[in-house]
Amino acid sequence: MNKSVIVFGPPGCGKTRAAQRIAKHFGLSRIVDGWDGRERPQLIGTLYLTNQVPPEFHDGRRAYAFESLPKSVRG
């Protein structure tokens, strides 16, 4: 299973609508929508969707702006 991924973007940009495609793209099995950044994310297998730009991650987590994902994934 892959490491978790955080996808951020403004409200209404399509993160939730595309969540299943994004999770599949990264090989993730769980989706947490509306992550507020207060809780430490799980290390393995979770897609976190948020409106906030996350802090830098130094332990191998990945964070992507929704608009930077391939168009085929965004829908």
TATA-V869264 format. One record per helix or strand. SS is the DSSP state (~ for helix, > for strand). FROM is the first residue (numbers start at 1). TO is the last residue. If there is no record, write none. Layout:
ss=[SS SS]
from=[FROM FROM]
to=[TO TO]
This chain:
ss=[> > ~ > > > > ~ ~]
from=[3 5 19 30 44 46 62 66 71]
to=[3 8 26 33 44 50 65 68 74]
